Amino acid sequence: MVFARLSLNDYTKKVLNVIKAKFDLNDKSEALNKFAEMYGEDLVEKQSNDQYIKKILEIDQRHMKKYGHKKMSLKELDRLCEV
């Protein structure tokens, strides 16, 4: 965790206070983190960790073992999507 001393203008303070109230956060630091979480992916991709990648690969391997390269017709897909 990085600690920083920031100089915020009035508008930024208002925005952070709204985020803080809306999401029931404890302080402006949490509000700033929430703001970055909400809008940061438009600018910077999140890094995935090794555990997540391993989990996805395991899921893929289980699926391929169970179903292989089976193809589905549009009718079968429509039937699955009907609720």
PDB file with one MODEL, atoms N, CA, C and O in Angstrom:
MODEL        1
ATOM      1  N   MET A   1       0.842  -1.169   0.000  1.00  0.00           N
ATOM      2  CA  MET A   1       0.000   0.000   0.000  1.00  0.00           C
ATOM      3  C   MET A   1       0.889   1.234   0.000  1.00  0.00           C
ATOM      4  O   MET A   1       1.915   1.288   0.678  1.00  0.00           O
ATOM      5  N   VAL A   2       0.471   2.212  -0.772  1.00  0.00           N
ATOM      6  CA  VAL A   2       1.218   3.457  -0.891  1.00  0.00           C
ATOM      7  C   VAL A   2       0.442   4.556  -0.169  1.00  0.00           C
ATOM      8  O   VAL A   2      -0.770   4.691  -0.337  1.00  0.00           O
ATOM      9  N   PHE A   3       1.143   5.317   0.618  1.00  0.00           N
ATOM     10  CA  PHE A   3       0.538   6.457   1.293  1.00  0.00           C
ATOM     11  C   PHE A   3       0.934   7.711   0.543  1.00  0.00           C
ATOM     12  O   PHE A   3       2.101   7.895   0.199  1.00  0.00           O
ATOM     13  N   ALA A   4      -0.046   8.581   0.287  1.00  0.00           N
ATOM     14  CA  ALA A   4       0.240   9.798  -0.463  1.00  0.00           C
ATOM     15  C   ALA A   4      -0.521  10.964   0.149  1.00  0.00           C
ATOM     16  O   ALA A   4      -1.627  10.806   0.666  1.00  0.00           O
ATOM     17  N   ARG A   5       0.078  12.099   0.079  1.00  0.00           N
ATOM     18  CA  ARG A   5      -0.577  13.322   0.529  1.00  0.00           C
ATOM     19  C   ARG A   5      -1.057  14.038  -0.721  1.00  0.00           C
ATOM     20  O   ARG A   5      -0.254  14.372  -1.591  1.00  0.00           O
ATOM     21  N   LEU A   6      -2.364  14.277  -0.821  1.00  0.00           N
ATOM     22  CA  LEU A   6      -2.947  14.828  -2.027  1.00  0.00           C
ATOM     23  C   LEU A   6      -3.529  16.214  -1.777  1.00  0.00           C
ATOM     24  O   LEU A   6      -3.970  16.537  -0.675  1.00  0.00           O
ATOM     25  N   SER A   7      -3.516  17.006  -2.814  1.00  0.00           N
ATOM     26  CA  SER A   7      -4.174  18.303  -2.781  1.00  0.00           C
ATOM     27  C   SER A   7      -5.355  18.214  -3.740  1.00  0.00           C
ATOM     28  O   SER A   7      -5.163  18.132  -4.954  1.00  0.00           O
ATOM     29  N   LEU A   8      -6.576  18.230  -3.206  1.00  0.00           N
ATOM     30  CA  LEU A   8      -7.778  18.046  -4.005  1.00  0.00           C
ATOM     31  C   LEU A   8      -8.536  19.359  -4.139  1.00  0.00           C
ATOM     32  O   LEU A   8      -8.618  20.139  -3.189  1.00  0.00           O
ATOM     33  N   ASN A   9      -9.095  19.601  -5.335  1.00  0.00           N
ATOM     34  CA  ASN A   9      -9.921  20.793  -5.495  1.00  0.00           C
ATOM     35  C   ASN A   9     -11.326  20.509  -4.950  1.00  0.00           C
ATOM     36  O   ASN A   9     -11.640  19.374  -4.593  1.00  0.00           O
ATOM     37  N   ASP A  10     -12.154  21.533  -4.889  1.00  0.00           N
ATOM     38  CA  ASP A  10     -13.482  21.393  -4.287  1.00  0.00           C
ATOM     39  C   ASP A  10     -14.354  20.383  -5.022  1.00  0.00           C
ATOM     40  O   ASP A  10     -15.062  19.601  -4.386  1.00  0.00           O
ATOM     41  N   TYR A  11     -14.314  20.389  -6.346  1.00  0.00           N
ATOM     42  CA  TYR A  11     -15.133  19.471  -7.118  1.00  0.00           C
ATOM     43  C   TYR A  11     -14.746  18.015  -6.838  1.00  0.00           C
ATOM     44  O   TYR A  11     -15.613  17.159  -6.666  1.00  0.00           O
ATOM     45  N   THR A  12     -13.443  17.745  -6.795  1.00  0.00           N
ATOM     46  CA  THR A  12     -12.964  16.397  -6.516  1.00  0.00           C
ATOM     47  C   THR A  12     -13.395  15.944  -5.131  1.00  0.00           C
ATOM     48  O   THR A  12     -13.771  14.787  -4.942  1.00  0.00           O
ATOM     49  N   LYS A  13     -13.342  16.840  -4.174  1.00  0.00           N
ATOM     50  CA  LYS A  13     -13.791  16.515  -2.817  1.00  0.00           C
ATOM     51  C   LYS A  13     -15.269  16.141  -2.814  1.00  0.00           C
ATOM     52  O   LYS A  13     -15.676  15.188  -2.149  1.00  0.00           O
ATOM     53  N   LYS A  14     -16.077  16.906  -3.571  1.00  0.00           N
ATOM     54  CA  LYS A  14     -17.511  16.616  -3.643  1.00  0.00           C
ATOM     55  C   LYS A  14     -17.765  15.250  -4.271  1.00  0.00           C
ATOM     56  O   LYS A  14     -18.592  14.480  -3.781  1.00  0.00           O
ATOM     57  N   VAL A  15     -17.051  14.950  -5.356  1.00  0.00           N
ATOM     58  CA  VAL A  15     -17.215  13.663  -6.026  1.00  0.00           C
ATOM     59  C   VAL A  15     -16.847  12.523  -5.077  1.00  0.00           C
ATOM     60  O   VAL A  15     -17.570  11.531  -4.981  1.00  0.00           O
ATOM     61  N   LEU A  16     -15.736  12.664  -4.387  1.00  0.00           N
ATOM     62  CA  LEU A  16     -15.311  11.615  -3.455  1.00  0.00           C
ATOM     63  C   LEU A  16     -16.298  11.470  -2.300  1.00  0.00           C
ATOM     64  O   LEU A  16     -16.548  10.355  -1.842  1.00  0.00           O
ATOM     65  N   ASN A  17     -16.857  12.568  -1.827  1.00  0.00           N
ATOM     66  CA  ASN A  17     -17.855  12.493  -0.764  1.00  0.00           C
ATOM     67  C   ASN A  17     -19.123  11.776  -1.229  1.00  0.00           C
ATOM     68  O   ASN A  17     -19.731  11.024  -0.467  1.00  0.00           O
ATOM     69  N   VAL A  18     -19.520  12.013  -2.486  1.00  0.00           N
ATOM     70  CA  VAL A  18     -20.704  11.317  -3.023  1.00  0.00           C
ATOM     71  C   VAL A  18     -20.436   9.823  -3.137  1.00  0.00           C
ATOM     72  O   VAL A  18     -21.280   9.013  -2.754  1.00  0.00           O
ATOM     73  N   ILE A  19     -19.283   9.452  -3.652  1.00  0.00           N
ATOM     74  CA  ILE A  19     -18.917   8.031  -3.764  1.00  0.00           C
ATOM     75  C   ILE A  19     -18.854   7.408  -2.379  1.00  0.00           C
ATOM     76  O   ILE A  19     -19.341   6.298  -2.163  1.00  0.00           O
ATOM     77  N   LYS A  20     -18.251   8.127  -1.450  1.00  0.00           N
ATOM     78  CA  LYS A  20     -18.139   7.649  -0.060  1.00  0.00           C
ATOM     79  C   LYS A  20     -19.525   7.380   0.528  1.00  0.00           C
ATOM     80  O   LYS A  20     -19.735   6.348   1.165  1.00  0.00           O
ATOM     81  N   ALA A  21     -20.462   8.289   0.323  1.00  0.00           N
ATOM     82  CA  ALA A  21     -21.816   8.129   0.865  1.00  0.00           C
ATOM     83  C   ALA A  21     -22.584   7.035   0.130  1.00  0.00           C
ATOM     84  O   ALA A  21     -23.271   6.222   0.750  1.00  0.00           O
ATOM     85  N   LYS A  22     -22.461   7.022  -1.188  1.00  0.00           N
ATOM     86  CA  LYS A  22     -23.211   6.060  -1.995  1.00  0.00           C
ATOM     87  C   LYS A  22     -22.846   4.621  -1.680  1.00  0.00           C
ATOM     88  O   LYS A  22     -23.722   3.757  -1.640  1.00  0.00           O
ATOM     89  N   PHE A  23     -21.573   4.349  -1.457  1.00  0.00           N
ATOM     90  CA  PHE A  23     -21.112   2.987  -1.217  1.00  0.00           C
ATOM     91  C   PHE A  23     -20.816   2.720   0.255  1.00  0.00           C
ATOM     92  O   PHE A  23     -20.241   1.688   0.601  1.00  0.00           O
ATOM     93  N   ASP A  24     -21.212   3.659   1.123  1.00  0.00           N
ATOM     94  CA  ASP A  24     -21.046   3.507   2.570  1.00  0.00           C
ATOM     95  C   ASP A  24     -19.590   3.189   2.943  1.00  0.00           C
ATOM     96  O   ASP A  24     -19.310   2.224   3.654  1.00  0.00           O
ATOM     97  N   LEU A  25     -18.683   4.022   2.447  1.00  0.00           N
ATOM     98  CA  LEU A  25     -17.253   3.839   2.701  1.00  0.00           C
ATOM     99  C   LEU A  25     -16.834   4.668   3.905  1.00  0.00           C
ATOM    100  O   LEU A  25     -17.536   5.595   4.310  1.00  0.00           O
ATOM    101  N   ASN A  26     -15.686   4.326   4.471  1.00  0.00           N
ATOM    102  CA  ASN A  26     -15.225   4.967   5.702  1.00  0.00           C
ATOM    103  C   ASN A  26     -14.519   6.302   5.491  1.00  0.00           C
ATOM    104  O   ASN A  26     -14.658   7.215   6.304  1.00  0.00           O
ATOM    105  N   ASP A  27     -13.761   6.416   4.400  1.00  0.00           N
ATOM    106  CA  ASP A  27     -13.017   7.654   4.198  1.00  0.00           C
ATOM    107  C   ASP A  27     -12.805   7.920   2.711  1.00  0.00           C
ATOM    108  O   ASP A  27     -13.194   7.119   1.861  1.00  0.00           O
ATOM    109  N   LYS A  28     -12.183   9.057   2.412  1.00  0.00           N
ATOM    110  CA  LYS A  28     -11.969   9.447   1.026  1.00  0.00           C
ATOM    111  C   LYS A  28     -10.956   8.535   0.328  1.00  0.00           C
ATOM    112  O   LYS A  28     -10.981   8.395  -0.895  1.00  0.00           O
ATOM    113  N   SER A  29     -10.085   7.930   1.092  1.00  0.00           N
ATOM    114  CA  SER A  29      -9.130   6.994   0.516  1.00  0.00           C
ATOM    115  C   SER A  29      -9.864   5.802  -0.094  1.00  0.00           C
ATOM    116  O   SER A  29      -9.551   5.384  -1.209  1.00  0.00           O
ATOM    117  N   GLU A  30     -10.835   5.258   0.629  1.00  0.00           N
ATOM    118  CA  GLU A  30     -11.633   4.160   0.106  1.00  0.00           C
ATOM    119  C   GLU A  30     -12.462   4.623  -1.090  1.00  0.00           C
ATOM    120  O   GLU A  30     -12.651   3.870  -2.045  1.00  0.00           O
ATOM    121  N   ALA A  31     -12.953   5.855  -1.040  1.00  0.00           N
ATOM    122  CA  ALA A  31     -13.727   6.408  -2.154  1.00  0.00           C
ATOM    123  C   ALA A  31     -12.863   6.543  -3.401  1.00  0.00           C
ATOM    124  O   ALA A  31     -13.318   6.251  -4.507  1.00  0.00           O
ATOM    125  N   LEU A  32     -11.638   6.977  -3.232  1.00  0.00           N
ATOM    126  CA  LEU A  32     -10.722   7.106  -4.363  1.00  0.00           C
ATOM    127  C   LEU A  32     -10.403   5.740  -4.952  1.00  0.00           C
ATOM    128  O   LEU A  32     -10.344   5.591  -6.172  1.00  0.00           O
ATOM    129  N   ASN A  33     -10.196   4.733  -4.093  1.00  0.00           N
ATOM    130  CA  ASN A  33      -9.958   3.369  -4.574  1.00  0.00           C
ATOM    131  C   ASN A  33     -11.172   2.839  -5.326  1.00  0.00           C
ATOM    132  O   ASN A  33     -11.023   2.181  -6.356  1.00  0.00           O
ATOM    133  N   LYS A  34     -12.371   3.116  -4.822  1.00  0.00           N
ATOM    134  CA  LYS A  34     -13.603   2.681  -5.475  1.00  0.00           C
ATOM    135  C   LYS A  34     -13.743   3.348  -6.836  1.00  0.00           C
ATOM    136  O   LYS A  34     -14.120   2.698  -7.810  1.00  0.00           O
ATOM    137  N   PHE A  35     -13.442   4.641  -6.908  1.00  0.00           N
ATOM    138  CA  PHE A  35     -13.493   5.378  -8.168  1.00  0.00           C
ATOM    139  C   PHE A  35     -12.542   4.760  -9.191  1.00  0.00           C
ATOM    140  O   PHE A  35     -12.907   4.578 -10.352  1.00  0.00           O
ATOM    141  N   ALA A  36     -11.334   4.441  -8.762  1.00  0.00           N
ATOM    142  CA  ALA A  36     -10.352   3.829  -9.656  1.00  0.00           C
ATOM    143  C   ALA A  36     -10.824   2.452 -10.102  1.00  0.00           C
ATOM    144  O   ALA A  36     -10.622   2.072 -11.256  1.00  0.00           O
ATOM    145  N   GLU A  37     -11.445   1.706  -9.206  1.00  0.00           N
ATOM    146  CA  GLU A  37     -11.973   0.382  -9.529  1.00  0.00           C
ATOM    147  C   GLU A  37     -13.093   0.488 -10.563  1.00  0.00           C
ATOM    148  O   GLU A  37     -13.180  -0.329 -11.479  1.00  0.00           O
ATOM    149  N   MET A  38     -13.944   1.494 -10.411  1.00  0.00           N
ATOM    150  CA  MET A  38     -15.093   1.660 -11.296  1.00  0.00           C
ATOM    151  C   MET A  38     -14.694   2.149 -12.686  1.00  0.00           C
ATOM    152  O   MET A  38     -15.233   1.666 -13.682  1.00  0.00           O
ATOM    153  N   TYR A  39     -13.772   3.086 -12.773  1.00  0.00           N
ATOM    154  CA  TYR A  39     -13.470   3.738 -14.047  1.00  0.00           C
ATOM    155  C   TYR A  39     -12.055   3.503 -14.561  1.00  0.00           C
ATOM    156  O   TYR A  39     -11.725   3.942 -15.663  1.00  0.00           O
ATOM    157  N   GLY A  40     -11.227   2.831 -13.803  1.00  0.00           N
ATOM    158  CA  GLY A  40      -9.834   2.640 -14.200  1.00  0.00           C
ATOM    159  C   GLY A  40      -9.628   1.686 -15.350  1.00  0.00           C
ATOM    160  O   GLY A  40      -8.665   1.827 -16.104  1.00  0.00           O
ATOM    161  N   GLU A  41     -10.531   0.693 -15.508  1.00  0.00           N
ATOM    162  CA  GLU A  41     -10.341  -0.290 -16.571  1.00  0.00           C
ATOM    163  C   GLU A  41     -10.467   0.330 -17.960  1.00  0.00           C
ATOM    164  O   GLU A  41     -10.007  -0.255 -18.940  1.00  0.00           O
ATOM    165  N   ASP A  42     -11.080   1.498 -18.055  1.00  0.00           N
ATOM    166  CA  ASP A  42     -11.156   2.183 -19.345  1.00  0.00           C
ATOM    167  C   ASP A  42      -9.769   2.634 -19.795  1.00  0.00           C
ATOM    168  O   ASP A  42      -9.517   2.792 -20.990  1.00  0.00           O
ATOM    169  N   LEU A  43      -8.877   2.840 -18.834  1.00  0.00           N
ATOM    170  CA  LEU A  43      -7.545   3.356 -19.141  1.00  0.00           C
ATOM    171  C   LEU A  43      -6.441   2.328 -18.983  1.00  0.00           C
ATOM    172  O   LEU A  43      -5.499   2.294 -19.774  1.00  0.00           O
ATOM    173  N   VAL A  44      -6.556   1.484 -17.954  1.00  0.00           N
ATOM    174  CA  VAL A  44      -5.500   0.520 -17.633  1.00  0.00           C
ATOM    175  C   VAL A  44      -6.138  -0.834 -17.353  1.00  0.00           C
ATOM    176  O   VAL A  44      -7.083  -0.927 -16.569  1.00  0.00           O
ATOM    177  N   GLU A  45      -5.621  -1.891 -17.995  1.00  0.00           N
ATOM    178  CA  GLU A  45      -6.134  -3.233 -17.725  1.00  0.00           C
ATOM    179  C   GLU A  45      -5.631  -3.711 -16.371  1.00  0.00           C
ATOM    180  O   GLU A  45      -4.499  -3.439 -15.972  1.00  0.00           O
ATOM    181  N   LYS A  46      -6.511  -4.437 -15.672  1.00  0.00           N
ATOM    182  CA  LYS A  46      -6.090  -5.034 -14.406  1.00  0.00           C
ATOM    183  C   LYS A  46      -5.176  -6.209 -14.701  1.00  0.00           C
ATOM    184  O   LYS A  46      -5.325  -6.889 -15.716  1.00  0.00           O
ATOM    185  N   GLN A  47      -4.234  -6.437 -13.806  1.00  0.00           N
ATOM    186  CA  GLN A  47      -3.347  -7.583 -13.965  1.00  0.00           C
ATOM    187  C   GLN A  47      -3.990  -8.786 -13.294  1.00  0.00           C
ATOM    188  O   GLN A  47      -4.493  -8.695 -12.174  1.00  0.00           O
ATOM    189  N   SER A  48      -3.964  -9.917 -13.997  1.00  0.00           N
ATOM    190  CA  SER A  48      -4.513 -11.127 -13.395  1.00  0.00           C
ATOM    191  C   SER A  48      -3.396 -11.846 -12.638  1.00  0.00           C
ATOM    192  O   SER A  48      -2.234 -11.826 -13.044  1.00  0.00           O
ATOM    193  N   ASN A  49      -3.771 -12.471 -11.546  1.00  0.00           N
ATOM    194  CA  ASN A  49      -2.748 -13.166 -10.776  1.00  0.00           C
ATOM    195  C   ASN A  49      -2.630 -14.611 -11.242  1.00  0.00           C
ATOM    196  O   ASN A  49      -3.511 -15.117 -11.938  1.00  0.00           O
ATOM    197  N   ASP A  50      -1.551 -15.271 -10.862  1.00  0.00           N
ATOM    198  CA  ASP A  50      -1.277 -16.635 -11.302  1.00  0.00           C
ATOM    199  C   ASP A  50      -2.358 -17.615 -10.859  1.00  0.00           C
ATOM    200  O   ASP A  50      -2.709 -18.529 -11.605  1.00  0.00           O
ATOM    201  N   GLN A  51      -2.885 -17.433  -9.657  1.00  0.00           N
ATOM    202  CA  GLN A  51      -3.912 -18.332  -9.146  1.00  0.00           C
ATOM    203  C   GLN A  51      -5.146 -18.312 -10.034  1.00  0.00           C
ATOM    204  O   GLN A  51      -5.711 -19.365 -10.327  1.00  0.00           O
ATOM    205  N   TYR A  52      -5.568 -17.147 -10.462  1.00  0.00           N
ATOM    206  CA  TYR A  52      -6.749 -17.007 -11.309  1.00  0.00           C
ATOM    207  C   TYR A  52      -6.525 -17.687 -12.660  1.00  0.00           C
ATOM    208  O   TYR A  52      -7.409 -18.382 -13.162  1.00  0.00           O
ATOM    209  N   ILE A  53      -5.364 -17.489 -13.237  1.00  0.00           N
ATOM    210  CA  ILE A  53      -5.047 -18.107 -14.530  1.00  0.00           C
ATOM    211  C   ILE A  53      -5.043 -19.621 -14.407  1.00  0.00           C
ATOM    212  O   ILE A  53      -5.576 -20.308 -15.278  1.00  0.00           O
ATOM    213  N   LYS A  54      -4.451 -20.158 -13.340  1.00  0.00           N
ATOM    214  CA  LYS A  54      -4.441 -21.607 -13.121  1.00  0.00           C
ATOM    215  C   LYS A  54      -5.857 -22.142 -12.988  1.00  0.00           C
ATOM    216  O   LYS A  54      -6.178 -23.199 -13.531  1.00  0.00           O
ATOM    217  N   LYS A  55      -6.700 -21.419 -12.272  1.00  0.00           N
ATOM    218  CA  LYS A  55      -8.087 -21.838 -12.086  1.00  0.00           C
ATOM    219  C   LYS A  55      -8.813 -21.893 -13.431  1.00  0.00           C
ATOM    220  O   LYS A  55      -9.537 -22.851 -13.702  1.00  0.00           O
ATOM    221  N   ILE A  56      -8.628 -20.886 -14.267  1.00  0.00           N
ATOM    222  CA  ILE A  56      -9.266 -20.854 -15.587  1.00  0.00           C
ATOM    223  C   ILE A  56      -8.768 -22.001 -16.450  1.00  0.00           C
ATOM    224  O   ILE A  56      -9.560 -22.637 -17.146  1.00  0.00           O
ATOM    225  N   LEU A  57      -7.473 -22.276 -16.417  1.00  0.00           N
ATOM    226  CA  LEU A  57      -6.921 -23.378 -17.200  1.00  0.00           C
ATOM    227  C   LEU A  57      -7.468 -24.727 -16.728  1.00  0.00           C
ATOM    228  O   LEU A  57      -7.744 -25.598 -17.553  1.00  0.00           O
ATOM    229  N   GLU A  58      -7.628 -24.914 -15.417  1.00  0.00           N
ATOM    230  CA  GLU A  58      -8.203 -26.147 -14.892  1.00  0.00           C
ATOM    231  C   GLU A  58      -9.642 -26.320 -15.344  1.00  0.00           C
ATOM    232  O   GLU A  58     -10.052 -27.420 -15.715  1.00  0.00           O
ATOM    233  N   ILE A  59     -10.412 -25.237 -15.316  1.00  0.00           N
ATOM    234  CA  ILE A  59     -11.803 -25.295 -15.776  1.00  0.00           C
ATOM    235  C   ILE A  59     -11.845 -25.678 -17.253  1.00  0.00           C
ATOM    236  O   ILE A  59     -12.665 -26.500 -17.663  1.00  0.00           O
ATOM    237  N   ASP A  60     -10.969 -25.085 -18.043  1.00  0.00           N
ATOM    238  CA  ASP A  60     -10.902 -25.388 -19.465  1.00  0.00           C
ATOM    239  C   ASP A  60     -10.549 -26.855 -19.697  1.00  0.00           C
ATOM    240  O   ASP A  60     -11.155 -27.511 -20.544  1.00  0.00           O
ATOM    241  N   GLN A  61      -9.581 -27.370 -18.956  1.00  0.00           N
ATOM    242  CA  GLN A  61      -9.176 -28.767 -19.119  1.00  0.00           C
ATOM    243  C   GLN A  61     -10.303 -29.724 -18.754  1.00  0.00           C
ATOM    244  O   GLN A  61     -10.528 -30.713 -19.452  1.00  0.00           O
ATOM    245  N   ARG A  62     -11.022 -29.433 -17.651  1.00  0.00           N
ATOM    246  CA  ARG A  62     -12.155 -30.286 -17.268  1.00  0.00           C
ATOM    247  C   ARG A  62     -13.239 -30.259 -18.335  1.00  0.00           C
ATOM    248  O   ARG A  62     -13.824 -31.291 -18.663  1.00  0.00           O
ATOM    249  N   HIS A  63     -13.503 -29.078 -18.873  1.00  0.00           N
ATOM    250  CA  HIS A  63     -14.525 -28.959 -19.910  1.00  0.00           C
ATOM    251  C   HIS A  63     -14.131 -29.750 -21.159  1.00  0.00           C
ATOM    252  O   HIS A  63     -14.947 -30.479 -21.723  1.00  0.00           O
ATOM    253  N   MET A  64     -12.882 -29.599 -21.582  1.00  0.00           N
ATOM    254  CA  MET A  64     -12.424 -30.307 -22.774  1.00  0.00           C
ATOM    255  C   MET A  64     -12.431 -31.812 -22.558  1.00  0.00           C
ATOM    256  O   MET A  64     -12.742 -32.568 -23.478  1.00  0.00           O
ATOM    257  N   LYS A  65     -12.093 -32.252 -21.357  1.00  0.00           N
ATOM    258  CA  LYS A  65     -12.108 -33.677 -21.052  1.00  0.00           C
ATOM    259  C   LYS A  65     -13.538 -34.221 -21.119  1.00  0.00           C
ATOM    260  O   LYS A  65     -13.766 -35.333 -21.596  1.00  0.00           O
ATOM    261  N   LYS A  66     -14.487 -33.435 -20.639  1.00  0.00           N
ATOM    262  CA  LYS A  66     -15.885 -33.874 -20.594  1.00  0.00           C
ATOM    263  C   LYS A  66     -16.559 -33.768 -21.959  1.00  0.00           C
ATOM    264  O   LYS A  66     -17.273 -34.687 -22.361  1.00  0.00           O
ATOM    265  N   TYR A  67     -16.343 -32.653 -22.688  1.00  0.00           N
ATOM    266  CA  TYR A  67     -17.084 -32.401 -23.914  1.00  0.00           C
ATOM    267  C   TYR A  67     -16.242 -32.445 -25.188  1.00  0.00           C
ATOM    268  O   TYR A  67     -16.796 -32.569 -26.280  1.00  0.00           O
ATOM    269  N   GLY A  68     -14.930 -32.348 -25.073  1.00  0.00           N
ATOM    270  CA  GLY A  68     -14.088 -32.342 -26.260  1.00  0.00           C
ATOM    271  C   GLY A  68     -14.386 -31.142 -27.140  1.00  0.00           C
ATOM    272  O   GLY A  68     -14.629 -30.044 -26.641  1.00  0.00           O
ATOM    273  N   HIS A  69     -14.366 -31.350 -28.440  1.00  0.00           N
ATOM    274  CA  HIS A  69     -14.628 -30.261 -29.386  1.00  0.00           C
ATOM    275  C   HIS A  69     -16.033 -30.379 -29.965  1.00  0.00           C
ATOM    276  O   HIS A  69     -16.246 -30.099 -31.145  1.00  0.00           O
ATOM    277  N   LYS A  70     -16.984 -30.791 -29.145  1.00  0.00           N
ATOM    278  CA  LYS A  70     -18.371 -30.954 -29.568  1.00  0.00           C
ATOM    279  C   LYS A  70     -18.935 -29.613 -30.030  1.00  0.00           C
ATOM    280  O   LYS A  70     -18.720 -28.579 -29.398  1.00  0.00           O
ATOM    281  N   LYS A  71     -19.659 -29.655 -31.148  1.00  0.00           N
ATOM    282  CA  LYS A  71     -20.279 -28.438 -31.662  1.00  0.00           C
ATOM    283  C   LYS A  71     -21.764 -28.480 -31.369  1.00  0.00           C
ATOM    284  O   LYS A  71     -22.356 -29.549 -31.226  1.00  0.00           O
ATOM    285  N   MET A  72     -22.358 -27.296 -31.281  1.00  0.00           N
ATOM    286  CA  MET A  72     -23.773 -27.175 -30.949  1.00  0.00           C
ATOM    287  C   MET A  72     -24.482 -26.467 -32.105  1.00  0.00           C
ATOM    288  O   MET A  72     -23.970 -25.498 -32.666  1.00  0.00           O
ATOM    289  N   SER A  73     -25.662 -26.967 -32.444  1.00  0.00           N
ATOM    290  CA  SER A  73     -26.435 -26.310 -33.494  1.00  0.00           C
ATOM    291  C   SER A  73     -27.112 -25.067 -32.913  1.00  0.00           C
ATOM    292  O   SER A  73     -27.193 -24.907 -31.695  1.00  0.00           O
ATOM    293  N   LEU A  74     -27.588 -24.202 -33.783  1.00  0.00           N
ATOM    294  CA  LEU A  74     -28.272 -22.997 -33.327  1.00  0.00           C
ATOM    295  C   LEU A  74     -29.559 -23.351 -32.575  1.00  0.00           C
ATOM    296  O   LEU A  74     -29.928 -22.670 -31.618  1.00  0.00           O
ATOM    297  N   LYS A  75     -30.238 -24.412 -33.008  1.00  0.00           N
ATOM    298  CA  LYS A  75     -31.451 -24.830 -32.315  1.00  0.00           C
ATOM    299  C   LYS A  75     -31.138 -25.262 -30.883  1.00  0.00           C
ATOM    300  O   LYS A  75     -31.870 -24.919 -29.955  1.00  0.00           O
ATOM    301  N   GLU A  76     -30.048 -26.017 -30.705  1.00  0.00           N
ATOM    302  CA  GLU A  76     -29.654 -26.440 -29.358  1.00  0.00           C
ATOM    303  C   GLU A  76     -29.307 -25.234 -28.483  1.00  0.00           C
ATOM    304  O   GLU A  76     -29.678 -25.184 -27.310  1.00  0.00           O
ATOM    305  N   LEU A  77     -28.602 -24.277 -29.053  1.00  0.00           N
ATOM    306  CA  LEU A  77     -28.242 -23.070 -28.308  1.00  0.00           C
ATOM    307  C   LEU A  77     -29.481 -22.267 -27.939  1.00  0.00           C
ATOM    308  O   LEU A  77     -29.602 -21.781 -26.814  1.00  0.00           O
ATOM    309  N   ASP A  78     -30.405 -22.127 -28.893  1.00  0.00           N
ATOM    310  CA  ASP A  78     -31.664 -21.415 -28.594  1.00  0.00           C
ATOM    311  C   ASP A  78     -32.434 -22.103 -27.480  1.00  0.00           C
ATOM    312  O   ASP A  78     -32.979 -21.437 -26.599  1.00  0.00           O
ATOM    313  N   ARG A  79     -32.483 -23.416 -27.509  1.00  0.00           N
ATOM    314  CA  ARG A  79     -33.197 -24.173 -26.493  1.00  0.00           C
ATOM    315  C   ARG A  79     -32.563 -23.953 -25.105  1.00  0.00           C
ATOM    316  O   ARG A  79     -33.276 -23.847 -24.107  1.00  0.00           O
ATOM    317  N   LEU A  80     -31.236 -23.885 -25.048  1.00  0.00           N
ATOM    318  CA  LEU A  80     -30.561 -23.636 -23.765  1.00  0.00           C
ATOM    319  C   LEU A  80     -30.817 -22.225 -23.247  1.00  0.00           C
ATOM    320  O   LEU A  80     -30.872 -21.998 -22.038  1.00  0.00           O
ATOM    321  N   CYS A  81     -30.971 -21.289 -24.160  1.00  0.00           N
ATOM    322  CA  CYS A  81     -31.135 -19.886 -23.763  1.00  0.00           C
ATOM    323  C   CYS A  81     -32.572 -19.525 -23.398  1.00  0.00           C
ATOM    324  O   CYS A  81     -32.819 -18.474 -22.805  1.00  0.00           O
ATOM    325  N   GLU A  82     -33.517 -20.392 -23.750  1.00  0.00           N
ATOM    326  CA  GLU A  82     -34.915 -20.120 -23.408  1.00  0.00           C
ATOM    327  C   GLU A  82     -35.123 -20.275 -21.914  1.00  0.00           C
ATOM    328  O   GLU A  82     -34.599 -21.198 -21.291  1.00  0.00           O
ATOM    329  N   VAL A  83     -35.891 -19.367 -21.352  1.00  0.00           N
ATOM    330  CA  VAL A  83     -36.149 -19.422 -19.909  1.00  0.00           C
ATOM    331  C   VAL A  83     -37.609 -19.650 -19.646  1.00  0.00           C
ATOM    332  O   VAL A  83     -38.024 -19.726 -18.490  1.00  0.00           O
TER     333      VAL A  83
ENDMDL
END
